[in-house]
Amino acid sequence: MENSTNYHDKQNEINTERMRKVLTTLPAFCKTFFRGIAENTSSRTRLAYAYDLRLFFEFMHETNSVCSKKEITEYTIDILDMITREDLEEYAEYLSLYYKDGKKYTNDERGKKRKLSTLKSFYNYFYKAEKINTNPAALITLPKIHEKEIIRLDANEVAILLDNVEDGVSLSKKQMQFHDKTKVRDIAMLTLLLGTGIRVSECVGLDLKDVDFNNNGIKIRRKGGYEAVVYFGDEVCEALEEYLEERHHVIPCEGHEEALFLSLQNRRISVRAVENLVKKYASTVTNLKKITPHKLRSTYGTSLYKETGDIYLVADVLGHKDVNTTRKHYAALEDEKRRSAANIVKLRSDK
């Protein structure tokens, strides 16, 4: 019988299985690297690193005369000393636009930075362990990230969006066929996301036992694996209670009995499904900004900061380990507060 109690452990199992499959396409010494970083990284991060390294070695195999002489899986660790700074610079340029299996791929500055950061970590690990003599990755400059304006909903847009979820305005005939079956669930999910700022992965991972109406709190698993309690207000409480009345009459599929939010197939709802439903309802609001579940999180963070002015509280509630991450996201609001402070302190009383 499938384990029904822990969504996050199940995701880790899936990532581990995928990781093992990717490792069969990489040089054997890569396993040492992944064992070495296991304690300080999540399974999702390690899987992303593995995909990045596979792309790197595929590029080297195609373009580097030394690397092309052997199959990738036959490389030994000394191959890293044969790769030059120029090779890595060519790889960085390649990441901007490349083709694989007939499909075009592009990376913006964020995508390039992540893939090059993987290489830096990879080289640095073996260099510090004195397994290689050179570290050309340390000489590569990472792309400068240009911060984008955070997209968030205004108060009236939030109200219109939730109203449209409730009455199904502007949905197509096909969408309306399912609306009566899902609207109570959808209102509960969107209200929860807007009213707590939790990540969509944290939302879909919720179990029935994680909701505590005595304290108006939900227990979630944060990025990094630690648990935290996030508190919600009366509007979220009301939406959740209404949904749970309906949820208790549903018979979930085997292995999904504990899941809080279920799909139409009575399985734990997926991250992709939540992303699609947010997109669907956002399309019903005229001239609404391009909205994703993460934009709902930004909306909550903005509202909380405007109401409290406490960047440390916002960081804690949103689950940011470093307050500088929060400060970076809400820099424009902090600047607004600094500007407003300019006229608060009076040097001389008015004459």
N, C-alpha and C positions, 0 to 999 in steps of 0.2 A: 504493500500500500504506500502511495506517495505521501511524503511528509507534508502535513498541512499546516504546521504551526509556525514556520518561520520563512517568510518570503525572502529575507535578505540572505539567509544561509543557502537557500535554494539558488539564488542568483550567483552566489560565490561558487557553488558547485558547477553551474553552467559555465562560468568564466574559467574555472579550473580545467574543465573538459576541453574548452576551446583553446586554452593556453597549451595544453599538452599536444594538441593537434598542430598548432603553429610551431612549437618547438621541434617537431619532426622535420621541419623545412629549414631550420637554422643550424649554424655550426654548433657542435656539442658543447663548446666552452661557454655558450650563452646561458646554459643551465646554472653555471656557477654564479653568474651575475644575478639571475632572478632569485636564487636561493639567498644571496647576500642582501637583497633589498626587501625580502618578504616581510620582515618584521615592521618595516616603516611605510609600507605601501599597501593599497587595497588590491584585491584581485582584478578589479576593473582597470586600475592604473597599470598593473603589470601586463595585462592583456593588450592595452593600448601601446605600451612600450614594445611588446613582441611584434605587433603589426608594423610599427615604425622601423624596427630593426630588419624585418623581412624585406621591406621596401628598400632600405639602404643597401643590404647585401645583394638584392636583385640588380640594383643600379650598378654596383661595383662589378658584378659578374658580367654585365653587358659592356661596361666602358673601360674597365681597368685591365691592362694586358696581363698582369700577374694573377688577378682574381679570376680571369676567364679560363685559366688553365685547369682549374678544378671545379667540381660541383660545390655548391654552397655548403652542403652538409659535410664536405670533406675538409673544409678550412680548419686550420689549427690557429691557436691564438697569435702566433707570430705574424699572421696576415695583417693584423692591426698595425704593426710597425712598418708595413709596406705601403700603407695608405697614407697619402700626403695631404697637406693642407690644401693644395690645389684640387685634389680629388673631392674634398669636402666642400669647397667653394662651388665646384661644378654641380655637386649634388644639391646644394642650397638653391642654385639657379634652376635646376631640374624640377624642384618641388613646386615652382610657380605654375607649371603646366606640363603634364605628362599623360601618356596613354597606356592603359593596361587592359588586356583582354578586349580590345576594341572600344573601350570606354574612356572618355576624357575626364581627367581629374585636375583640379586647381586648388591652390592653397593661398589664402590671404596671409597677412603678416602674422596673425595668431596661429594659423595652422603650421606655417613654416617654423615659427618659434618653438612650438611644442615638439615638432619632429627633430629639430636641431638640439633642443634641450635633452631629448632622449639620448642622442649621440654623446653629448657632453657628459651625462651621467654614466653612460656605458663606458666610455674611455677613462673617465676619472676613477671609476671603480677599479679597473685593472691596473691603472697607473699607480694608484695609491697602494695597491697590493703588490706592486713591483713585479707584475706579470708581463708588462710591456715597458719598452724604453722611451717611447715617445708619446706625446699627447697632443696631436694636431687639432683635436676638437676644442682644446682650450684656447686656440688662436682664432676661432671663428666668432665673429660678432653676431649676436642675435638681432633679428629685426626689431626696430623700435615700434612699440605698440601705440597707435593713436587711439585714444579713448573715444568711444562713440557716446553720443548723448543717450542717456537711459530713457527708454520709452516706457511710459506709465500711464494709467488711466486717470482721468479727472473724476471727481466725485459723481458728476452727472452721468459720465460714461459708464461707471460701475453700476449705477442704478438702472440705466437703460439696458445694459447687458443682462443683468439678472432678471429684469422684467421680461426680456425676450426669451430667456431660458424658460421662464414660467409659462408664458402663453404661446410660445412657438411662432411668433410673428416672423414673417418672411421666410420660413422654412419651406422647402419644396414639398410636393405631395408625397414623394417617396420618404423624405425625412420625417414628415408628419405621421407616417404609419408607425414609426417607432417612438415618437415623442411622448405619447401617453404612458408608454412603458418605462421610459427612462428619465422623465423630467424631474421627478422627486429626487432621484439619485444625482442627476446632473446639477440641480440647484444646491444639493448638499455638498458636492465636491467643489463647485466653483465658490460657494460661500466660504467653505473651509480654506481653500487656497487664498482667497482674497482677505479672509479674516485672521489668518495666522502667518502667512508668508512662508509656509513650508514648501519644500521642493516637491515636484511631481513624483519623484521616486519615493519620497517619504510618505506621500499620500497613498500611493497604490500599495505600499508595504504595510499599511495599517491593518491590524486585526481587530475583531470585535472587542476583545478584552483590553485593547489599548485605549478605549474611550472611557473616561471617568467623569460622569455627570455630577458626582458629588463635589468635585473640585473644578469642574469645567476645564479639564485638561486632556491632552492626548499624549501618549508615550510614543516617540518616534525613534528610529535609528538614523543617526546623522551620518554624513560622509565621514569616513574614518572608522565607522563601526560602533561609536559610543552612543548610548541611549540618552535621551533628554525628554523632559516634559514641556510641552508648549501649551499655554492657556488660551482659551477662546472666550468670546463674549456671547451675549444673549442671542444675537442673530444667528451665529454659528450653531449655538446650542439648539435653537428652535429647528433649524434646517436638518441637523443631525437626528434629532428625536423623531421628526416626521419621516425621514428616510428609514430609520431603524424599525419603525412600526411596519413598514413595507418589507424591509429586509428579512424580518423574522418569519415571514410567510413564504420565503423562497427556499427551495431545496437545492443547495449548491452541488456541483459535481464533486466526485470523490477527490480528496486532496485539496479542496478549496473551501472547506467548511468554516474555517476561522476568518477568512478574508472579509474585511469590512465592505469594500466596494466591489460589486460583481458586474460582469459583462452580461449581455443578453444571453450568452451561452452558459450563464451561471458559473463562470470561472472568475478568478481574481482578475480585475481589469488591468490592462497593461499600460505602460507609460505612453506608448504610441497611440492607444485608444483615447487617452485623456488629451493628448496633444491634438488629435483630430477633432474631438468634440469642442475644445476651446476654439479651434479654427472655424468650425462649423457655426457656432453661435456668434463669434465675432463678425462673421460675414453677413449676419442679419442686421447689424447696426450700420447705418449709413455713415460713410466717412470716418469710421472707426480706425484707429491706428492698427498696424499689423501686430496682432496680439498672439503671444504664446503663453504657456503656463509660467514661464520665467518672468514674463512681463507682469503677471498677476502678483508674483513675489515682489517685484520692484515697486508695484503700486502700494502694497502693504508697507514695505520698508519706508517709502516716501511719506505715507500718511503718519506712520509711527514717529518718524523723525520730526515732522512738522508739528506734531502734537506735543512731543516731549522735549525735543532739542537735545536728547541724550544719545550721542553716537555710540556710546558703550552699550547702552540698553539695546539699541537696534542691532548691533553686532552680535550680542548674546542671543537675542530672539531669533535672528536669521541663521544662527549657527556658524558665523564666521570665526575662525580660530584667531585671526589677526584683525584687530580693529582697523588697521590701515587698509585692508581690503574694503571694509565698509566705507571708510572715509573717502576712498578713491571713487566709489560708486556714487556717493552723495556729495561730492565736492561742490557742485553747483549750489546745492542747498546750504552748505556750510558758508559759501561765499555770500549768499543772500543774508545769512545771519550776521556775518561780519560787517556787511554794508549797513545793515539796520542798526548795528551797535555804534556806528560812527557818531550819531546824534544823541545817544542816550546819556553819555557823561557830559555834564555842563561844567565848563571851566570858570565861568562867572555867571552869577545870577542875572536874569533879565532885568534891564534897567527900565 
